[in-house]
Amino acid sequence: MAGLINIGFGNMVNTDKIISIISSDSAPAKRLIQRGKETETLIDATQGRRTKSVIFTENNKIILSALQPETLAGRFNGNTAEDYDDAKE
């Protein structure tokens, strides 16, 4: 069943399309982000904030989020007790 995950600032991603969520700190992640910019497969959902997570989808899109990977994983797994105030991230 398809669902949506809030990746911050009211932006949503289809959970059925997510392959992985990784931290943006590593050199390989930074290279993949650069390659996504060059091939126009990158979607920046950070609203100008620092990128903390990189989401990869099955249709080869790369989505940037200003939320921590752990926060997104909690939302993906249906953790409803979590605080959804994006301003704290």
N, C-alpha and C positions, 0 to 999 in steps of 0.2 A: 504494500500500500504506500503510495507516494505521500510524502510529507514535506514540510518546509522547515528549514532551520534559520533562525535569525542570526546573521553573521555580523550584526552591529548596525546601528543607525537606520533601522527599518529595512535593511537589505536582507533578502531571503534567497536561499539556495535549495533546490530540490534534493532531498536526502537520498533518493534513489540513484542520483547521478554522481554522488561523491565517491571518489576512490580513496583519497587520503587527505589528511590534514597534518601539515608539518610546521615546525618553527621556521621563521624566516632568517634566523641567525647564521646558518651554515653557508659556506662558500658554494656548495652545489645548489642550494636553494636560490641564492642570489644569481647564479648563472642561469637557472631555469626562469627566473623572473625576467632577466634581461632578454633571454630568447623569446619569452612570451611577448615582450614589448616589440621585438623585431618582427615577429610573425603575426602580430595583431590578434593574439589569442588570450591576451591578458585583460582581466576585468578588475579595476581598482575600486574596492568598496571601503576604503579607509577614511574617506571624507577629509583627506589631508593630514591625517594622523600617522604616526609611525606604524609601519607594517609589522605585525607580530605573528601572523599565521598566513600560510599559503595553502589554499584548497585546490586540489586537482580533481577534475571531473572526467567522466568517461568519454565525453565528447572533446577531449583535449583542450579544454579551457582551463586557465589558471586564474584563480580568484584570490585577491589580497584582502585580508581583514585586519582591523586594528585590535581584535580580541585575541587573547591567549589561546593556543591550541587546546589547553585543558578546559577552558570555558566552552569552546565550541564542542568538544567531545562530550561534556556534560549535557549540553543542549541536544546534541545528536542522540544521546542515550536517554533522553526524556527526564533529566533531572529538573523537576519543577520547583524544588526548594531553593534553587539558585537565584541570586539577585540579578535581574536583567537590566540594571541601570548601566547603560553603555558609557556614561560619563565617568564612571569609576575605573574603566579599563584603560 
